Amino acid sequence: MSHPDILISIVIPSYNYASTLKRAVSSVVNQLNHRHELIVIDDGSTDETPSLVAHIKEEMPAQVRFIRKENGGPSSARNLGIRESLGTYLVFLDADDELNPSALQALERHITDNPDSRFIIGGHIAVSPDGKRREHIPDFLPETPEERLSAYLLGKRISLCNGACAMHREIFSRADYPEKFRSAEDIPVFAQALASHSCSMLPQALALIHKHADSLRHQFSLAKTGGLLLVDEVFADRRLGPEFKHLKSPYFVQRSLSLFRSAYVAKDYTSAKEFFQIALQRDWRVLLKLSYTKKALRLWFRQ
């Protein structure tokens, strides 16, 4: 569903982020004009989010909507945002992040100058818990779909994050966010966007992405649940055509190594060993990736 007068819809999914939700909302409201809308999806929060929303609703302009649903995870909330939104382009902003000032104005200009672009890749500013900031601006975007997909999944040369990119709703005609995953759920969507649609870079920071000292073990437990099933989701027929299937096996290895590294950092050494062995069984050249091999050797020889 879309409306010709609405160019950009910003969707903020939120689950138990009462402490930061108002900051995220304010960062968007300060930039809204008649061509924008903001939709906040409360994904069944159990903290003070409902009372916070009730309080701030009265302060919000007409183009801001609040929707509460039963908890279903970030993909479920984003998919509801897709269905409820009216904009031609969608920006998904996490509830603990912020839209950078003038981001919507920059996106409008970019869309005017690049009307065929369906996936707009912007930069972001990473904000650490101590307040330090580091700017990440995109400077590399291959021309062909295969090169883009390979650079994203295998080479890690294309950095993408929610809040710092805009997606035309045509992207979701193939498939939306996979609701069975609670971690890395955006990878399949980003992959299909890079592979099947025209893309462009907007070389400025669109979002402030706040880093948190959350439990590494908790983060890894979410990633482990989806595990290597994510590979099948990325390369599902509804997402990617057969011309990309030759990248599936290399990505299986890369995903195994990513899970190995996450398990290692979370000190889940049993899982770390398992994922490294899986990668090695699929491709012995894993041993040539010294940053991973050194960690693996420490595991097998640790006292």
C-alpha positions as CSV (number, residue, x, y, z in Angstrom):
1,M,0.0,0.0,0.0
2,S,1.4,3.4,-0.9
3,H,0.2,7.0,-1.3
4,P,1.6,9.3,-4.1
5,D,2.0,12.2,-1.6
6,I,4.1,10.2,0.8
7,L,7.7,9.7,-0.4
8,I,9.4,8.3,2.8
9,S,8.0,6.2,5.6
10,I,10.1,5.8,8.7
11,V,9.3,2.6,10.7
12,I,10.6,2.2,14.3
13,P,10.1,-1.3,15.7
14,S,10.4,-1.3,19.5
15,Y,10.5,-4.0,22.2
16,N,11.2,-2.8,25.7
17,Y,13.1,0.3,24.7
18,A,11.2,2.8,26.8
19,S,14.6,4.3,27.8
20,T,15.5,5.4,24.3
21,L,12.3,5.4,22.2
22,K,11.5,9.0,22.8
23,R,15.0,10.0,21.6
24,A,14.5,8.0,18.4
25,V,11.1,9.4,17.8
26,S,12.2,13.0,18.4
27,S,15.1,12.6,15.9
28,V,12.6,11.8,13.2
29,V,9.8,14.2,14.2
30,N,12.3,17.1,14.0
31,Q,12.7,16.4,10.3
32,L,9.2,15.5,9.2
33,N,7.4,17.4,6.4
34,H,4.2,16.6,4.4
35,R,6.1,14.0,2.3
36,H,7.1,11.9,5.3
37,E,5.4,9.7,7.9
38,L,6.6,8.0,11.0
39,I,5.2,4.7,12.3
40,V,6.2,3.3,15.7
41,I,5.5,-0.4,16.2
42,D,5.4,-1.5,19.8
43,D,6.1,-5.2,19.6
44,G,4.3,-6.2,22.8
45,S,6.7,-4.4,25.2
46,T,6.5,-5.3,28.9
47,D,8.3,-2.2,30.2
48,E,7.1,1.4,30.4
49,T,6.7,1.7,26.6
50,P,2.9,1.8,26.6
51,S,2.7,4.6,29.2
52,L,5.5,6.4,27.4
53,V,3.6,6.2,24.1
54,A,0.4,7.4,25.7
55,H,2.2,10.4,27.0
56,I,4.1,11.4,23.9
57,K,1.2,10.8,21.4
58,E,-0.4,14.0,22.3
59,E,2.8,15.9,21.4
60,M,3.1,14.3,17.9
61,P,2.1,15.7,14.6
62,A,-0.6,14.0,12.4
63,Q,1.9,12.1,10.3
64,V,3.0,10.0,13.3
65,R,1.2,6.8,14.1
66,F,1.7,4.3,17.0
67,I,0.7,0.7,16.6
68,R,0.8,-2.0,19.4
69,K,1.0,-5.7,18.5
70,E,1.7,-9.0,20.2
71,N,5.4,-9.8,20.5
72,G,6.6,-11.5,17.4
73,G,10.2,-10.3,17.0
74,P,11.8,-7.5,14.9
75,S,11.0,-9.1,11.5
76,S,7.3,-9.3,12.5
77,A,7.3,-5.6,13.5
78,R,9.0,-4.5,10.3
79,N,6.7,-6.5,8.2
80,L,3.7,-4.9,9.9
81,G,5.3,-1.5,9.2
82,I,5.6,-2.4,5.5
83,R,1.9,-3.3,5.3
84,E,0.8,-0.2,7.2
85,S,3.1,2.4,5.6
86,L,2.1,4.6,2.7
87,G,5.6,5.8,1.6
88,T,7.3,4.8,-1.7
89,Y,10.6,4.4,0.2
90,L,11.0,2.9,3.7
91,V,13.6,3.5,6.4
92,F,13.7,1.1,9.3
93,L,15.2,2.8,12.4
94,D,16.0,0.8,15.5
95,A,14.4,2.2,18.7
96,D,17.8,2.7,20.4
97,D,19.3,4.7,17.5
98,E,18.7,8.1,16.0
99,L,18.1,9.6,12.6
100,N,20.9,12.1,11.8
101,P,19.7,15.7,11.4
102,S,18.8,16.5,7.8
103,A,18.8,12.8,6.8
104,L,15.3,13.0,5.3
105,Q,16.2,16.1,3.4
106,A,19.3,14.4,2.0
107,L,17.3,11.3,1.0
108,E,14.7,13.5,-0.8
109,R,17.4,15.1,-2.8
110,H,19.1,11.8,-3.6
111,I,15.8,10.3,-4.8
112,T,15.2,13.3,-7.0
113,D,18.6,12.9,-8.5
114,N,18.5,9.1,-8.7
115,P,14.8,8.2,-9.5
116,D,15.7,4.7,-10.7
117,S,17.5,3.7,-7.4
118,R,15.6,1.2,-5.4
119,F,18.1,0.6,-2.6
120,I,19.9,3.7,-1.2
121,I,22.9,3.0,0.9
122,G,23.9,5.7,3.2
123,G,26.5,6.1,6.0
124,H,26.2,6.1,9.7
125,I,28.0,7.3,12.9
126,A,28.8,4.6,15.4
127,V,28.4,5.9,18.9
128,S,30.2,3.9,21.6
129,P,28.9,3.7,25.3
130,D,31.6,6.2,26.3
131,G,30.3,8.7,23.7
132,K,33.1,8.4,21.2
133,R,31.9,8.6,17.6
134,R,33.2,7.0,14.4
135,E,31.8,7.9,11.0
136,H,31.3,5.2,8.4
137,I,30.6,6.5,4.9
138,P,30.0,4.2,1.9
139,D,32.7,4.4,-0.8
140,F,32.4,1.1,-2.7
141,L,29.4,-0.2,-4.7
142,P,30.1,-2.6,-7.6
143,E,28.1,-2.2,-10.7
144,T,26.8,-5.7,-11.3
145,P,24.4,-7.6,-9.0
146,E,26.7,-10.6,-8.6
147,E,29.6,-8.4,-7.6
148,R,27.5,-6.5,-5.1
149,L,26.1,-9.7,-3.6
150,S,29.6,-11.2,-3.3
151,A,31.1,-8.0,-1.8
152,Y,28.3,-8.0,0.8
153,L,28.1,-11.7,1.8
154,L,31.7,-12.8,1.2
155,G,34.1,-9.8,1.0
156,K,32.4,-7.8,3.8
157,R,33.2,-4.7,1.7
158,I,29.6,-3.3,1.8
159,S,28.5,-2.3,5.2
160,L,24.7,-2.0,5.7
161,C,22.7,-1.2,8.8
162,N,19.1,-0.2,9.5
163,G,18.5,3.5,9.7
164,A,21.3,4.2,7.3
165,C,19.6,3.0,4.1
166,A,16.2,3.4,2.3
167,M,14.4,0.7,0.4
168,H,11.8,1.1,-2.3
169,R,8.7,-0.9,-1.5
170,E,9.3,-2.8,-4.7
171,I,12.0,-4.7,-3.0
172,F,9.5,-6.4,-0.8
173,S,7.5,-7.8,-3.7
174,R,9.9,-10.7,-3.7
175,A,9.9,-11.4,0.0
176,D,9.8,-9.5,3.3
177,Y,11.7,-10.0,6.6
178,P,11.9,-13.7,7.7
179,E,10.0,-13.9,10.9
180,K,11.6,-17.2,12.2
181,F,14.9,-15.4,12.8
182,R,15.6,-13.1,15.8
183,S,19.1,-12.2,14.7
184,A,20.6,-11.3,11.3
185,E,17.1,-11.2,9.9
186,D,18.0,-8.2,7.7
187,I,20.7,-10.1,5.8
188,P,18.3,-11.9,3.4
189,V,16.5,-8.7,2.7
190,F,19.7,-6.7,2.1
191,A,21.0,-9.5,-0.1
192,Q,17.9,-9.6,-2.3
193,A,18.0,-5.8,-2.6
194,L,21.6,-5.8,-3.8
195,A,21.0,-8.6,-6.2
196,S,17.7,-7.7,-7.8
197,H,17.4,-4.0,-7.8
198,S,19.2,-0.8,-8.9
199,C,21.3,0.6,-6.0
200,S,23.0,3.8,-5.2
201,M,25.3,5.3,-2.6
202,L,24.5,8.4,-0.5
203,P,27.9,9.4,0.9
204,Q,26.8,11.0,4.2
205,A,25.8,9.7,7.6
206,L,22.0,9.2,7.8
207,A,21.8,7.6,11.3
208,L,23.5,7.5,14.7
209,I,23.9,3.8,15.6
210,H,24.4,3.4,19.4
211,K,26.6,0.5,20.5
212,H,25.7,-1.2,23.7
213,A,27.6,-3.4,26.2
214,D,24.9,-6.1,26.1
215,S,25.7,-9.6,27.1
216,L,27.8,-11.1,24.3
217,R,26.5,-14.6,25.3
218,H,22.9,-13.4,24.9
219,Q,23.7,-11.9,21.5
220,F,25.3,-15.1,20.4
221,S,22.5,-17.3,21.7
222,L,20.1,-15.4,19.2
223,A,22.6,-15.9,16.4
224,K,23.1,-19.5,17.2
225,T,19.3,-20.2,17.1
226,G,19.2,-19.3,13.5
227,G,22.6,-20.6,12.9
228,L,23.4,-21.9,9.4
229,L,19.7,-22.0,8.5
230,L,20.2,-18.4,7.6
231,V,22.2,-19.5,4.5
232,D,19.1,-21.3,3.1
233,E,17.0,-18.3,3.8
234,V,19.4,-15.9,2.0
235,F,19.4,-18.2,-1.1
236,A,15.8,-19.1,-1.1
237,D,14.3,-19.1,-4.6
238,R,11.8,-16.4,-3.8
239,R,14.8,-14.1,-2.8
240,L,17.6,-14.9,-5.3
241,G,17.6,-16.2,-8.8
242,P,19.5,-19.3,-9.9
243,E,22.4,-17.2,-11.3
244,F,23.5,-16.5,-7.7
245,K,23.5,-20.1,-6.4
246,H,27.2,-20.6,-6.9
247,L,27.8,-18.2,-4.0
248,K,25.8,-20.3,-1.6
249,S,28.6,-22.7,-0.6
250,P,31.2,-19.9,-0.1
251,Y,28.6,-18.1,2.0
252,F,28.0,-21.2,4.1
253,V,31.7,-21.2,5.0
254,Q,31.7,-17.5,5.7
255,R,28.6,-17.8,7.9
256,S,30.2,-20.7,9.8
257,L,33.3,-18.6,10.4
258,S,31.1,-15.6,11.6
259,L,29.4,-17.9,14.1
260,F,32.7,-19.3,15.1
261,R,34.0,-15.8,15.9
262,S,30.8,-14.8,17.7
263,A,30.9,-17.9,19.8
264,Y,34.6,-17.3,20.6
265,V,34.0,-13.7,21.7
266,A,31.0,-14.9,23.8
267,K,33.3,-17.6,25.4
268,D,31.1,-20.4,24.2
269,Y,34.1,-22.4,23.2
270,T,32.2,-25.7,22.5
271,S,30.1,-24.0,19.9
272,A,33.1,-22.1,18.5
273,K,34.9,-25.4,17.9
274,E,31.9,-26.9,16.2
275,F,31.4,-24.0,13.8
276,F,35.1,-23.9,12.9
277,Q,35.1,-27.6,12.2
278,I,32.0,-27.2,10.0
279,A,33.8,-24.5,8.0
280,L,36.9,-26.5,7.7
281,Q,35.1,-29.6,6.5
282,R,33.5,-27.6,3.7
283,D,36.6,-25.8,2.6
284,W,40.2,-26.6,3.8
285,R,41.3,-23.1,2.7
286,V,39.8,-21.8,5.9
287,L,43.2,-22.6,7.4
288,L,44.7,-19.8,5.3
289,K,42.5,-17.2,7.0
290,L,45.0,-16.6,9.8
291,S,42.7,-14.4,11.9
292,Y,40.3,-17.3,12.4
293,T,43.0,-20.0,12.5
294,K,44.9,-18.3,15.3
295,K,41.8,-18.2,17.4
296,A,41.0,-21.8,16.6
297,L,44.5,-22.9,17.7
298,R,44.1,-21.1,21.0
299,L,40.9,-23.0,21.6
300,W,42.4,-26.4,20.9
301,F,45.5,-25.8,23.0
302,R,44.0,-23.8,25.8
303,Q,44.6,-25.2,29.3
